[in-house]
Amino acid sequence: MNELINYIILGMIQGLTEFFPVSSSGHLVLFKDFLKITNEGASAEIIAHFGTLFSILLFYKASFFSSKNEDDFFNLNNLKLLTISTIPAIFFALNFDYEELNNYNFVKYSLATNGLIIILMSLFKNSFSLNFNLKSALLLGIFQSIAILPGISRSGMVISLALMLGLNKEKSIQYCFFMLIPVTILAIFYKLFLSSSGSEEIDLVNGLGLFLSSFTFGYLSLYFLVKFLKKFDFWWFGFYCIIISIIAWNITV
């Protein structure tokens, strides 16, 4: 039962931090020792990613399973832009062994860096006047690829840059999470077939608890974040990351 509760908490952390600009990978590293989960393989990460992936599909179901409007996932122009945005992440993942940085000491630095970048880009919001095109899609993809590093938030990098470029706020939020879909699928594929780390098996009950927790909290966090960003700016999350980094510096693991 204690192990199940730990996996539920792990799914909750993944769900709550996957979409918030605070880095899910960084938080999972920080909480790993605290939760006493020794799974060094890919199983838990894959299941947790499936949970948040399905939460995106449910939240944006009207736009995802359609191609009628320009913003819909399967709209031809949107698919072109998403393809361009995904290429930098693929290149970065295949040419950089980021798994070696998936440790507590690195995350202490990267979370603070993530917070500072978010705050700085928030200060320069609407500094440019770009539209959604191949150029902006490539720029967003480059910033997304930076978030492969543990402790750097994908949504934080992408949405902050989009707002700094002067892109439409509501469309930027949706496009950011549409960008996550191909990247998540590719990450799952990588973990299953290309990763050097083994895949430690998780029993059915723990795996189901992890998936449902990640899915539920992922959907709730996505709902809250979209509402929050309609009224407030990202820099609040930047200060949060810096505070968590300071706390991590003062805790020895």
N, C-alpha and C positions, 0 to 999 in steps of 0.2 A: 504493500500500500504506500509506503514512504517513497518507493521508487516511482510509482505512478504519479504521486503528487509532484515529485521533482520534474517529471516530464511535462506535466500540465503547466507548471511554472515556467519551464523552458519554452513551451509553446506560447505562453502568455507574453514572455519577453520578446520572442520573435515577432509575434503579431503586433504588439504595441510599438515596437521600435523599427519595424520594417518600413513603414510609411512615414513616420515622424522623422524629421531631419536630424536624428541623433545617432545613427548607425546601429543597425541590428547586430552586425558582426562584432562590433566593439563591445556591446552590452553582453553578448553571449560569452565572449572571452572573459569579461569581468566576473560574470556570475557562475562560470563553469566550476571553479573550485568551491564556491559557496554552496552550490547545489549537490556537490559530491558526485557529479555525473562524469564518469571516466571514459565515455564513448569518444574514442579518437577517430572513428571511422566516419563514413559518409551517411549512414542510415538516418540518424536523427536530423541532420541538416536537410536531407532530401525530403523527409516527411514534413518538416516544418515549412520548407519552401512550397511544397504542394498546398499546404493549408493557406498560406498567404496568396498564392496564385489563384486559388479558387475564390478567395474573398474579393479579388479584383474583378474576376469574371462576373460574380454576382452583383457587385456594386455598380459596374458599368454595363450590365447585361443589355440595356437598350441600345447603347452605342457600340458594344462589342459585336453582337450578332447581327450586324447590319452594314451596308455599304452605301446607303442612300445619301447620307449627308457627308460633307467634307471632313467632319471630325470623327466619323465612324471608323472603327478599327480596320475593317476590310475595304474601305474606300481606296481606290487604286493609288491616288496621290498620297494618302496617308501611309499606305504600305511602302511606297518608295521612300518617304521621309524616315519611317521607322527602320528600314533596311540600312540607310545611310547612318542613322544614329547608333545602330548596333555594331557596325564594322569596327570602330575604335575599341570597343570592349572586347571583341574577339581577338584583335591584334594584341592588345595589352595582356589578356589572360594567357595567350599562347607563348608570349615572349618574356613573361615576368613571373618568377616563382614567388608569388605573394604568400603562399602557405607558410613559408619560413617566418613571416612577420605576424602570424596569427598567434600572438602571445601577449601577456599582460603588460610587459614593459613597453612594447611598441604602442599599444592602445592608449597608454597613459599620455603619450605625446600626441598621437593622431587625433584623439578626441578634442584636445585643446586646439589643435590646428583646424579641425573641422569647425569648431565654434567661432574661431577668429575669422575664417573665410566667410562663413555665413553672415556674420555681423558686418564685415567690410562690404560684401556685395549688396547687403540690404541698404547700406548708406548710399550706394550708387544706383539705386533702383531707377529704371527708366532713363538711364544715361544715353541709350541709343534708341533708334526707331526701326527695328528690323521686323520683317514679317516671317511667317513660317515658310521657309524654302530650304533648298538643299544646303545652303551655307549655314543657316541657323541650326538645321538638323545635325550637321557635322560638328558644330561647336558644342551642342548639347551632348552629343555622343562622346566627344573627347572628355568632357567634364564627368559624364557618367562612368567612363573607364577609370578615372582617378579613384572612384568610390569602390573599386575592387580591393583597395587597401583597407584592412580592418581598422575601424574607428572613423572612417570617412563616410559620410552619409550620401547615398545616391540621390535621394529626393532633395536633400539639402543643396547639393552641388547643382543639380539640373534645374530645379525651380528657381533658386536664387539667381542663376545665370540667365534664365529665361526672363525673369522680371527686370534684371539689369539691362538686358537687350531691348526691353520695351515691348516684349511679346504679350499678347492678351493673357491676363492672369488666369481666368477660368480654363481656357484652352490649354495653357501651359501645365496646369495641374493634371488635367486629364491625359495630356500627351506624355507627361512624366511617368505616369503609372502604366500607360500603354507601352512605353519603352521597357518597362520592367518585365513584361510578358515574355518576349523572345529571349531576353537576358536570363531570366529564371529558368526557362526551358533548356537553354544551352548550358547553364550552370548545373542543372540536374543531370543532363547527359554527360557532362564532364566528370562529375562526381561518380557516376555509375561506371563509366567505361575508360576514362583517361587518367583519373587521379591516382597518385602513387599510394595514397592512404587506403587502408583496408576498410571494409564495410562491416562494422559490428552489428550483428542482428539484434533487433528489438522485438520483444514478443508482441502479440496482437493487441493486447489490452493497453500496454504502454504506448504503442504506436498510434492506436486510435485516439487515446487521450491527448497525445502530442498534436495530432492532426486537427482534432476538433478545437483544441485550445488555440492553436495558431490561426485557424480559420475564423473562429469567433472573435477573438481579440483583434485580428487583422481587419475584419470588416468594421468593427466598432471604431478602431483608430482611424481608418480611412474616412469613415463618416464624420468623425469629429474634426479631423484635419482639414477636410474640404470646407466645413462650416467655419472653422477657425480662420483659415486663410482669406475668407471673404471679408473679414473685418480687421484682422491683425496682420502684422509682419512676421517674418521668419526670425528676426534677431533675438526674440525671446528664447528660441531653441538654441541659439548660439551661446548665450549665457549659461544655459543648462549644461551644455557639453563641457564648458570650461569648469563649471562647479564640480561635475562628475570627475573630470580629470584631476582636479585638485584633491578630491576625496581619495581617488585611486592612488595618488602619490603618497598619501599618508597612511595607506593600508599595505601591509607587507603580506604577500602570499608565498 
